Amino acid sequence: MSETLIALLLVTSSAKGSSLVYRWPPSPESSPRLARPKLDHDVTCIYGDNPWRAANGSENPPENRVCRDTPGYEDEGYLWQRPRASRHRSSSVSHSRSHPTSRRASPAPDMSASFSGGNPGLPRDDEYDTVLGFSAELLAGLLCPQSSMCHQKFEFLVDDLAFIGHPVCAEPDGSWRFKPEKSKLMPRGRGSKKGEAPQPAEPSLTPDRMERNKRPLPDSTWLQTFHLVLVLDRPDPSSSTSGTVWKYFDTIYEQIAFTVTAVLYQEQVLHNFVEDECDTLGSLRDEYSKKGVPFAEYLREALNVSSLAASMKTLYEAMKERSIAHIVIHDLPLELQLPPYLDNLLHAQDECDFDLLDPRSEDGLPNPWGSMSVGWRLPALKPWKSLLRLDNEDERGDDELYRRLRAPQLTAEDNELAEQLVRFLEIANVTLSLADMASLLDWDLESQVYPTVRWLVHHRRAKVVDIVHPGLRTIFTVPPRFNAPISQLTADFDHKFAETEVPPLPKILSMVSMSTHQQSANHFYGAIVQSRERIPLYHDVVVWMLKHDLLITLHLRIRIVATEELKHRVRMKYEMARAKRERMQARTAPSGKESNSHDSQKTVESKEAPSFETASESSPGTNWLSFSPKTARALARRQSVGARSQQNTEDHSDVAEKNAEDGFEEDVGSSGAEDVEDWYRGYGDDNNPYSSMITDPARASRLERRWLAAMSEGKDPYIATRFEKINQYFDGKCTDDEILFRADISRKQLREVLHHYDEYLQTFLHPS
């Protein structure tokens, strides 16, 4: 967000007109726009336009090329400025600086000439009455719409500026009161309609605030409309797709503009808070302007007399620093922030989680992260994941969160929720999965655990990580880059573990990086710990490194390979089962006149083809099944009707009857026989005798299921049953943690399957 935020404005309207009450920072400026690409390369670049390429082509002499050292390059012909920025509004437009409710007279027009200082080229008048090249009065009028356009999302684009907010107004009779809740009139469902702003829930009131609510409100107020506006530097349309830019605006509106306005609206209805703050700021502004005090001094004094002004300053600085803004609005504490990676949505060339723009997860269900699925780069929220607290476990009693959860002024309902959250924080550990935590607490995973995890992650008090083995037998690797300089990380690590025998951080990172290449003991325990007594100490080391994103967990993934030998064996069994079916059909052939009419023809055929009988009798070691499938089927159809011929056929089919499986006989005799036969004839995608992957075992074809069944031949029954149960997860996408959770088996049982089916499995390590 630090790239586009320019300023925060608070504008109001009354019967006397619109007014810009307060802004921060004192002198906001938009980033300069370039009329042409401004590149630093001295060779032809794909990002340069045609004039730049012509001036900097490789065929041009170096002395004729345009470079940044050329005088005037930075400004002339490259920088684009709005026409209004070159002139002063005060010279052509006269207006009053007074607040609508102030009784002080406006200063004389010629007083502005006696004031000096401020921005170069601008008189003192413009410091108070001009912002971003606009007249303050004109800008306030544009940002305070009619009542029919209030209580909804506001977006206003002017050149390179974007104004986003949620204006609210009083009722036609001038009073401020809550709108009827639309949720009561809407049909069942959680979400609001597209384009409709969510309705804020009224926060619970402490006894102190309930006492303050009894204060009578004034009969009449001057405030008609107020609008907290975020001024953004409009992103370059060529940097990303238009849909991503609008999603960027929507996220800012939902997380900041709407939330703050909802609290201000509530406090205005209950306590007339916004009007009182505007009265204070307007009176101070008129007083300082009349005395000729510099505008910067007015803004500094406003921070001392107005809590709303101080909150706007804190919010602006936190958004620029990409941190959490801790503000207080009329004794109501708020924590506001934008997604850490929101700005990356505007850079198409950067790595960005564009797939997380989809509100649905991979399995088609709603994304458990909800609105946090954009700009957060969060891992999947799954039962087999774990939670890492980011607070200091040794100083939890002094943590602000724990003090607030145990505050005495909480209501009975809030106190119960706080106790549940404390229980969850005490049991949360990287060695337990979210499903384990739900079981220990007797909580529902979807309705209790997930919301708690979302709240902790949103307030940056925890993050979702992979489970760490209690014995530290987890395989880690080092990330490609660190979030901080290695010198700073090393100093912090040495300070944390100064009194221990832990090696320096660079050495640990080197050992972790080398451990992935070892054939054995590639996990953290075998590579670094190597002693059970040191597990508690190195558990703290692993937690510290995970907090600083210095470790990446590698997971075991499995794929199934149908080998050449397996395919050949399955195919031969299919051919034997098919031959058996054809012999059974020949046995049950119709007799009678039709058979008698063909006796002579069958006798001739038996004389012309004596090889089937004589080959079996003369050479017992030669079996007719050694022939090709086509020849075997032709010989089976031409067998004689005589008893001796049938007896010989039964003798030669003993091998087929013994080796063919019942499943193949059913397939051959069913309508699915054509499918398998088409595969052998070349209609299948994997019609080859070579080894190949079974890409999706959960949706395996008929032939792939035969391959999977043939893999269990000769295996122990309980191992074969377990393999049949879990092979659906051997698609190369499911991690070992996911397999253990979904199949409800132990890691030892998974290792047994991998050991017995090693010849048909391909295993590899990959991050989640």
N, C-alpha and C positions, 0 to 999 in steps of 0.2 A: 504494500500500500504506500510505501514511502516514495514511490516513483510518481504517482499521479496526484496525491493530495496536495492542494494548494492552500486552502483556508477553510475555516469554519465561520459561518455567518449566523447571526440571530437577527431576524427582521420581524417587525410587528406592523400592524395597521390599526387605525382608530378612525374616528369621525373626521379628524384633521388630516388624514393621509397616512402614507406609509413611511417607515423610518428604519434605518439600519442602526440597531441598538449597539451591537458589539461585534467585533471580529478578532480573530487571531490567525496568523501572526500580524504584527503591526503593518507590514508592507508586503503583502503577498504578491508574487510574480509568477507568471506562467513560464514554462521552459521555452526557449527560442525555437522557432520553426525554421527549417531549412528549405529553401526553394529547390535545391539540388542535393544529391548525396554528397556528404562531406567525408571523404575517405582519406586514409593515411598511407595507402599503398602507392608504390611508385611503378607498379606494373598493372596491366589490364586486369580488372576485377569483375566478376560476374554481377556484383551488386552495383556497379556504376552505370549511369545512364549513357546514352550514345555520345553526347557532347564530352562527357568526362573521358570516355574511352578514346575518343578521337584526340583529345589533348594529352593523354597519357599512354598511348599505345606503345608497344615495344619497338615499333619501327621509327618512332620519333626520337630525335636526339635527347639526351637527358637534360640539356640546357633549355629545351623548349617545353619541358613538361611542367605542369602545374603542381606545386607542392605547398605544404602548409607554411613554409618559410617565406613564401612570396608575400610582400607587404600588401595589406588589404584583402588577403584571401579570406580571412575569417568573417568579414562583414560585407564587402561589396559583392553583390550578386548571389550571395548564399543565404543570408539571414532574411527572413520574411517577418514583417511587422504589420500589425493591424493599423489601418489608417488612423483610427481614433487615438492610438497610443502616442502620436506625434504632436497632439495639441492638447490643451488644457480645457477641461469642461468648465472650469470656473470663469473662463474668459467669455464664454458664450451662453452659459446657463446660470441664472441666478436663482437661488433657493434658500430656504431657511434651514439652519442647522439645528434649530431648537427641537426638543422632544415634544410630542403632541400634548403632553400634560404639564409641561413646564410653564410657569408663570413668568419666567425671565424673558426679557425682550431680546430679539436677535441683535447681534452686533452690527454696527454700521458697515455698509459695503466697503468703505475705504479703509477699514481697519486691517483688512487682510494684507494691504500693501506694506504695512509697518512691521509685519512679522517676517523674519528671515529664518533660514535653516531648513531642516527636513531634507527631502529628496532633492537632488540637484535638478534645477530647472523647473521645480514645482513650488509655487508659493505655499505659505503656511495653510491657507484655506483648503487646498486640495488634500492635505494630510487627514483632515477630518471628513471631507465631503467627497472624496474620490477613492475608488478602490478598483484595481484591475482595469483602469482606463475608463470605468463607468462612473457616472454620477451616482452617489449613494442614494439619492432620492429616486432616480430612475430605476436603479437596480432593485431597491426595496419594493417599488411598485410592480416590477415584473415577478418578483418572488413571493408576493402576497396575492394569490389568485382570488377569484370570487368564491363565495361560500359553497356554491355547487361543485367546485373543484377541490374542496378541502376534504380531509379525512380519507385520503387515498394517496397512492404513490405519485410523486412529483418528479419529473425529469424534464430538464430544459437545456438545450444545446445551443450555444452561440459561438460560432467559429471554432476555436480550439478549446473552449471551456464547456464543462458539463456541470450542471447544478442538480443535485439530488437531495430530496427531503420528503417530508410528510407533513404538509401544512394542516393545521387544525384551527377551528373558529368557534365562536360562541353561538348560542342559539339566536333566532331572530329577535327575541325579546331582550337580548344583551346579557343573559345569564349563562354561566358555564355549568354544565351538568353532563353526566355520562350518557352516552348513546345506548339505546336498547341493545342487548347482546344479540348479535345475529345468529350465533350458534344455536339459540333456542328455536329459531324459526327455520333453520336449515334442516334438510333430511339427515338421516344417520350417516356418519362418516367422519373421519378424523380430519381430512384435509379441507382447505378452503378452495373455492373456485379460482380458476386462473384469472390473474389480474386483481384479485381481491385481497386486501391486506389482512394478515392474521389479527385477531382480536386479543389484546393482552389480558391476562388474568389479573384480577385485583390482588395485590400482595397482602399477606397476613399482617395485621397491625399489632404492634407491641402495646402493652398497657400505657406506656408513655405517649405513644402516638394516638391512641384512642382517647386519651385525655385532651390532647391538643385538638382533636377533631371537633370538640364541643365549642370551639371558638366561633362566634357568629361571623358569617361572611358579610361584606358590604352589600348594601342594597343595589348599588349600581357600579359598574366598572367601565373604564374607558377602553380596555383592551378588546379588540374584535378578532384579531387573527395573530398568531405567532407561528414562526417557521424557523426551525433549525436546519440550515442548509450546509451541505458538504460541497465545496467547490473542487472539481477534479480537472486535471489536465487531460483533455480528451485523448484517448489512445490513438495511435496511428492506425487507420483502418487497414493498412497493408501488413501490419505486424501479425494479425491473427484474423480468424473468421469473425464475421459480424455476430454470429450466435454466441461466440465466446465472449465478445465485448459486452453484450447485453447481459450475459450471465455474470460477468464481472460487476456490472452496475447493480444487478439484483442482489448479489451477495453483500455489497456495501450497504445497500438500503436496508436489507433485513437485519444485519448484524449491528449496525450503528444508528442510522437515521431513524428507523421505526422504533427501536428499543428506547432510545433516549427521549424521543417525542412522546412515547406512551407514558413514561414516568413523569415528564413535565406536564402533560395534560392531566394526569391524575392529581398532581400536587396543585395545579391551577384550580381544578374543580373543588378540591377539598380545602385548600388554604389560601387561594389567590396568590400563590407563590410567584408565578412568572410575572404577573403585573407588578408586584412589589419589587422584584429584581429590576425590571425595566424602569420603574420610577427612580430607583437609586442610580442606575447607570445613566439615565437621561439627564438627571439633575447634575451629576458630576461632569458629564460631557459638556453641558452648556456652561457650567462654571469655569472649567478649564479653558474652553474655547474663547470665552469672553475675556479672560485674563491673558490670553496669548501664550498659555503654557504649551510646550511641545506635545505633540500627539502621543509620543512614546511614554511620556510621564503620566498622561491620562490613563493609558492602558495598564501601567504598573500600579497606579493607585486603585484602579478598578478591581484588580486582583485581591486587594485587601478589604474592599467594602462589599464585594459581591461573590457569593459562593458559586453562582452560575458562571461568572466569568472565569473563575479559577478552574471550574470543571471543564470548560471549553479548552482552556490552555493545556490542562493535563491530558485530555482526550486527544488533542492534536499531536502533542509530543509523543504519546505512546503509539499512535498510529504511524508516525514517521519512523519510530524506532522498532516497529513490529513487535511490540510487547503488549502486555495487558494493562489497560487503563483502569486504575482504581479511583473512582470518583464518588462523590457524595452529593446527592441532590436532595436538599431539605431533610437531612438526617437519614436518607435512604442510600445505603452503600450499593454501588454497582461495579461489576467487573466486565469490561467490554474489550473486545479484540476482534481482529480480522484474521482469516486463515493465514498461516505463515507463508504459504506458497501461492497466495492469490495473484501476486504480480506476475508469476510465471505463466499464467494463462495468456498474457499479452505478448509472449515471445514464442513464435512458432518454431524457431530453431532450437529452443532449449528443450530439455527433457521435461515433460509435463504429464500429469496424470489426466489426460483427456478422457480415458476410459472411465474415470470416476465421475464424469459429468452425467453418466447414466444413473438415474435414481434406483436402478435395480441391479442386484448382484449377479454373479456368474450363474447361479442356479435358478435365476428367474424370479426370486423372491425380493421383496423390498430391501434396499440396502440398510443394514442395521445402524449405520452411522447417521442416516437421515440427512439433515442439512450440512453435516460435517463431511460430506463426501466430496466436496469441491474445495480445492486449494489446501487440503490438509496432508495429503500423501500418507494416509493412515493404512496400516495393514488390515487385512480382513478380520472382522470381529466374529470369531468362531469359538465354539466351546472348547476346542483343544488349544487355544491361545492362553497366555498368562498375562499378568499385570505387574508392572514395575513401578513402585512408588518413587517419585522424584524428590520427596522431602527427605530430611536427614533422620534416619531411624533412631539415632542415638539422642536426638533432641526433639522428639515428637511432643513432649510435654510443653515445650516452649513454642511450638509452631502456632501460627496465627489461626490456622484452620481448626486445630483442636481446642483452642481457647474459645473460638466462636461457637463451636458445637456444644461446648459446656457452659455457655453463657446463662446466667440465672433468669434473664428476662424472656426466655423463649416460652412460647405457649406449650400446652401439654402435647398437642399434635406435633409441633415442630421438635419438641424434646424427644419424642419417640423416634422420629425420623433421624434426628442427630445421633441417637444411641445406636440405631441400626447402621448408620454410616461409620461410626467409630468401630463397631464390631467388624465391619467389612475391611476397614483399613488395618486393623490389627491382625486379621487372618490372611490378608493378601500377601503372596510370596511368589517369587519367580519359579519356584519348584512345584507350584500347584497350578492346575489349569482352571479356567473359569468354571468349567463343569464341576470340578472338585470343590471349588469355593461355594458354589450353589448348593452342593450336597451337604457340606459341613454346616452351612448356615440355614439349611432347609428353606432356601429361597427358590423362586421360579427364575429360570435363566433368562427368559425373554422379557418378563415384566418387572424384574427387580435387579438382576445382576447387570444386564446390558445398560439400563438407564443410569445406574451408578457409575459404571465404567465410562459412559459418554460424558457424564458431568465432570469426573476427575480429569479426563483427557482434555476436555474443552477448557478447563481452568489450569491446564498444564501442571497438574499435581501428580500425574501418572501417565504412563504410556503402555500400549499393548506390545508385548514382545513374545517370542517363542519360549516354550518351557525349557528350563535349565535342569538337567539331570541332577538329583540330589547328591550324587557322587561326582559331579562335574565331568561326567563322561559324555559331554556334549561336544560336537565337532564345530569349531568356529573357524572363521577366516577374517582377514583384515579388510576393511572397506577400501575402495580405490582412492578416496580422498577423505581428509578429516575436516571437521567443522571449525577447528581452531588450529593455530600453529603448533607444531609438535613441541616446540620449546615451552610454550605456555602449558600445554597438557602435561609435560614431564614435570614442570615445577609444581603444578597442583597435585600430581600423583605422589611426588616425593613428600609434599607436606602432609598428605593424607596417611601415608604408610611409612612415615619417617622412623618410627620406633619398631619396625618389623624387619624381617629378613627377606622381604620380597625383592626380587631383582628390579632394576630400573625399568621404566615403562618401554623404552625402545627395545630392550632385550626381550621383554615379554611379547611385544608385537612381532619381533623377528621369529621367535619360537612358535608363535601361533601361525604365522605365515608359512613356515617350513613344515609344520605338522601335517598339513593337508596333503603333502607329497609322500608321506610315510606309508608303508604298506601295512604296518600294525601300530596300534596305540596312537592313532591320529586324533584322538579326542583330547580335551584340555587336561584331563587328569593324567593320561599317559605321557603327554608331551611336557607338562610343566609341573604339576602337583607331585605325583609319584609317591605320595605318602598319605595315608588316611588321617593322620594327626594334623595335616596341614589343610584339610578340606575347609574347615570353618574360616580360616584366614583367607584362602583364595576364593571362597564364596564372596567375601566382601570385595575382593579385587575384581571379580567378574561383574558384580553389581555396579561397581564404580565405572568400569569400562562400558557397560551397557548404557549407563546414564549419559555418557559422553559419546555414544555412537561409535565406539572403537571396535566392536565385534559384530560380526554377521553370522547368524546360525545357519549351518548347512544341514539340509534334511535329506534323508534317504528316499529316493524315488525308484520305482520298479516298473519294468516293462517285460512283456512276455514275448519270447521268440519261438516260432515254429521252425524247428530245424529240418534239414533235408532228410535225415533218417526218420524223423517223426512223420513227415509228409508221405514218404515212401511206404511206411508201415500202414498208415491209415488208408492209403489208396489201395494197397493190396487186399486189405480186409474188406474194403468196399467191393472190389471185383469178385472176391470169393463169395460174398453174400449175394451179389447179383447172379452169379452162376448158380448158386443153390436155388434161388427163386425160379430161374428158368428151368432147372431140372424138375422142380416141383410142378411147374405148369405142364411140362411134357408128360409127367406121370399121370396127371389128371386129365389128359386129352380125351375127348369124346370118342366112343367106340361105336360099332354097328356097321351100317351099310357104307357110311362115309369112310370108316377106317378100312373096310374090305376093299373099297374101290381104289384105295391107294396102296394096297399090300404089295402089288407088283412093283410099283414105283419105289417104295421104301426098300424092297429087296435089292433092286438095282443099285440104289444109293449106298446100301451097306456093302455091296460088292465092289463098288467103285472107290469107296473110302475105307479100306481095311486098316489104315494106319492107326486110327483111334483105338481099336481092339488089340491089334497085333503089337503095337508099341507098348501097351501096358503089360501084355503077357510076356513078350520076349525080353523086355528090359524093365524089371520091377523098379529099378532106381529112377526111371524116367517118369515123371508125373505130367499128366496133360495140363495141369495148371501152369506149367512153365511156358506154355504157348501165350501168344498175345491175347488180350481180352476179346478181340474180334474173332480170332480163330477158335477160341474156346467156346464162344457163344454159337458159332456156326456148327461146330461138331456136336454140341449139346442138342441143337435143333434136329440134327440128322440121325439121332440114335434110333435103333430099331425098337420094335414093340415086343420082341421076344423076351422070355423070362431071363435067358442068359445075358442078354444085352442090358436089361434093367439091373441084374445083379452086379454086373461089371461096373455100371455107372455108380451104384451105391458104394461099391468098394472104393472107387477112386474119389468119392466125395467125402470120405471120412475126415480127411485133413481139413477141408473147408468147413464141415460141421463143427469141428473141434475149435477152430481158430476164429471163426466169424462171431462177432458180438451180436446180441439181441437187438441193440439199437440200430446197427447197420441193416439188419434184416427188416426192421420196421421201416427204416428210411427207404430201402429199396422197394418195399412193397407198397409204400404210400405215395401220395401225390407229390411229396417232396423229392422223389427220386430224380425227376427231371432237373431240379435245381442243382443237385450234386453232379449229375451227369453233364449238364451244361458247363459247370465249372471245369470239369475235366476236358471238355471239348474246346475250351478257350474263351468262354463267355464271361468268366470271372475276372475281377481286377487283379487278383493275386495268383493267376494261373501260371505258376512256374514251379519247378522242382527245388528251387533254392530257398534258403532260410529267409524268413520275413517276419515282421512284427504283427502282432495282433493289436491293432491300434486302440480299439475300444472293447475290452472284454465284456463290459456290462451289456453291450449291444452286439454281441458276436453273432455272426451268421451261422447257418446250420453246419457248414463245413468247419468253421472255426471252433464251434462247440465240440465237434468230434476230435479236433486236435487237442483241446483242453482235456477231454475225457481220456484220450490216449496217454497224456502225460502222467496220469495217476496209475497206470498199469504197473503192478508189482510193488506199489507203495503201501505202507501201513494204512489200514482203513481210517483211523482217526486223523492221520496226516492228510489223506486224500479228501476227507470230508471238510477239513479246515481249509484246504486249498480251494475247494469248490466254493466255499463261503466267501473267501476274501479275494479271489482272483479278479473280481469285478473292479477292484481298486488299483490294479496293476496297469494303469494307463499312462504312467509317467507324469501325471499331474498331481495325484494325491501324495502328500507327504507321509512319512512314517507315523507322525503324531495323529494325523487325520485317520489313517488306517486303523490305528489302535483304538481310537474313539468310536469310529463308525462300526467296526467289526466286534468291538467289546472283547478284545483279547489282550494278553500281556505281551511285553516286548520279547520275552523268552519264547512264547508260542510263535511269534512272527519269525524269529530267527530259525526255529525248527523248520518251518515251511521253506524259508529261503535256502536252508542247507539241503533238504531232500529234493528240491526242484532247481538246484543250481544250474543244471545244464540247459534249462529252458528259460531262465530269467536273466535280465540285464539290469544291474543296479548302478546308480550313479548318485552323486551328491550335488545338490543345487540349493540356492537360497529360496526361502518361501516367498 
